[in-house]
Amino acid sequence: MRIFDVLVDGVVLADDLDIAAEVGIDTPYILEVEQEVTGAVVIELRAVVENPTISGIEVIEGGGSGKRKGSGKGSGKGKGK
């Protein structure tokens, strides 16, 4: 079991995230964030139980509103904050 917090630029977007409990084992979990960026994006995984792990990060340029949003399970809804 791995439980961790996900922070982007110092803001907690997922607190005590347990991917296996959310979507099961070997199932993708998507945390989507819209954010205005003027420099580097800092992504931090903070361990709660065991060591955090991720399999991929995708950054897409867009013309969004600059607001933060979170989503999970690939459905557009989930534990992200």
N, C-alpha and C positions, 0 to 999 in steps of 0.2 A: 504494500500500500504506500502510495506517495501522496502527500497532501502538501500544498504549497500556495503561496500568494504570488500573484502576477502584478507587477508594477510597470507602468510606462511613464517615463519622465517623472518618477517619484510619486505617482498617483496609483493607489491600489485599484485595479480593475477587476480582480477576482481574489476573494479572500477565502482561505482554507479550501482551495480547489482540490477536489478528489475526482480526477477524470474517470477512474474506474467506476466510482459510485454514480457519476453523472450519466455516462454513456456505455459503460461496460469495457471489457478488455478488447484490444485490437480494433477499436472503433474510433474514428477521428472526432476530436472535439475542436471546435473553431471558436476562437475569441476574436471578434472583429472590433477594431478601434478606428474611429475617424478622428484625426488630430491635425491641427495646423502645425507645420514643422518649419523652423527657420534654420535649423542646424542638424545636429545629430539626434537620433531617437535612442533613448536609453531604455532597454528592456531588462527588467530584473526579476529573477525567480527566487523567492525566499522560502527556504525549507521550513516546514512545520513538522512533518513526519517523513523520514527518509530524505533522500536527495531528489530535488526536482529534475524533470527531464522533459524535453520537447523534441519533436522530430522535424520541425520546419517552421520557418517564418517567411511570410510573403509581404513585401511592401509594395504598394501600388500608388502611383501618383494619381491624384484626383483633384477635383475642384470643389470639394465639400465645404460645409459650413464652418469647419474648424471645431465642431462639438465632439466630445468624447461619447462613445456608445459602446456597449459590450453585447456580445451575443455568443451563444454556444450551441453545441450539438449540430451545427450545420443547418439549423432550422431558422436562424435569425432570432431565436429566443434561448435564454439559458442563464447561467449563473454569473456571467460577466456583469460588471457594474460600470 
